[in-house]
Amino acid sequence: DLFIIVFFAIVITYTFIIGKKESVKIIIATYISIIAVQGMGNLLAQFAAYSHTYIDMLGFGLILPQLPFFAQQFDAGPVEIGILASSFPFFQLLASGPWGAAADRYGAKPVLLAGLAGSVAGFLIFGFAGSVAGFLIFGFAGSYAMLVFSRSLAGVCAGNLGVIRALLAVPEDPARN
């Protein structure tokens, strides 16, 4: 916002130097361009927020059809497969309130970054579960418990979708973000 004010002041000063006939046209054109740039900034902010939502929902929906097959590699029965499939939305529901409180206290952007980092960690643990690379990188052997832990971690971190919705619904407050 300070950049826009300084830019506008420079344009007004320049228009007085070149003459009064052209100054009104330049001021109007500058004002229209500033409004357009601010509109593009709002679109980019919405795109970033919606892409975070897209990544979380993709992480839930893309893996869901493969869960039974992946869990059967660890000798999981129907009940264990159900627990594995429901762990993501269950922990997402439990974590929504604390994420909202954290966003009110620390601001939305740090909370969203923490949630995205946790989602990445959950997806990585899930991807490396049951592989030699998982043992070498994370120091754990693949197990059904690691699958449930990774899906639960991803669900907890996806609980900040309410923060994204609130961020898009409420006008921007620089002190809050």
C-alpha positions, -999 to +999 in steps of 0.1 A: +000+000+000+029+024+007+043+016-027+011+025-044+009+058-024+045+067-034+039+057-070+008+078-071+026+108-056+054+105-082+028+104-111+010+135-098+043+154-095+053+143-130+019+154-144+024+189-130+057+191-146+045+182-181+014+205-180-021+207-168-038+195-200-023+160-198-023+157-160-060+148-156-057+120-182-025+106-165-040+108-130-071+089-142-051+063-161-028+058-130-058+054-107-074+028-130-041+009-133-037+009-095-072-005-091-064-032-117-031-041-099-049-044-066-075-066-082-048-089-096-032-090-061-066-102-046-069-128-073-034-141-066-042-143-029-073-162-036-055-185-060-029-193-033-055-200-007-076-222-030-044-241-042-038-250-005-073-264-003-068-282-035-036-299-023-053-310+009-083-324-008-061-341-035-041-357-007-073-371+007-092-381-024-063-394-045-050-418-019-084-430-007-091-456-035-057-471-030-058-474+008-073-509+009-047-523-014-019-505+004-031-516+039-035-552+027+003-553+023+005-550+060-021-577+066-049-553+075-084-566+077-116-548+069-118-530+103-082-518+101-089-505+065-119-486+078-099-471+106-072-461+081-097-446+057-115-426+085-084-414+103-079-384+079-114-369+082-117-377+119-085-359+128-094-331+104-126-326+124-108-326+157-081-302+147-104-275+131-111-257+163-074-255+175-063-243+141-088-215+142-077-205+177-040-206+166-049-184+136-066-159+158-036-158+181-006-160+157-022-149+124-034-169+094-003-171+073+020-188+098-008-212+106-013-220+069+024-225+064+026-248+094-004-268+082+011-272+047+044-283+061+027-309+083+007-321+053+039-326+034+054-345+063+023-367+065+023-375+028+060-383+028+056-407+057+027-423+040+047-426+007+077-441+023+059-465+046+068-500+037+099-492+018+136-495+024+139-457+018+114-451+046+136-470+070+168-453+058+154-418+058+129-418+087+143-447+108+112-467+109+101-500+093+069-500+074+039-509+095+001-504+096+006-480+126+028-458+105+001-456+078-025-446+104-001-421+119+007-405+085-030-403+076-038-388+110-010-362+107-022-352+073-058-349+087-047-328+116-028-305+092-058-303+068-079-291+097-068-255+088-092-254+058-115-234+080-087-208+084-085-206+046-123-200+043-121-174+071-092-157+054-111-154+022-143-143+038-130-116+062-114-084+047-077-084+050-063-070+083-025-066+081-022-068+119-039-102+119-019-117+091 
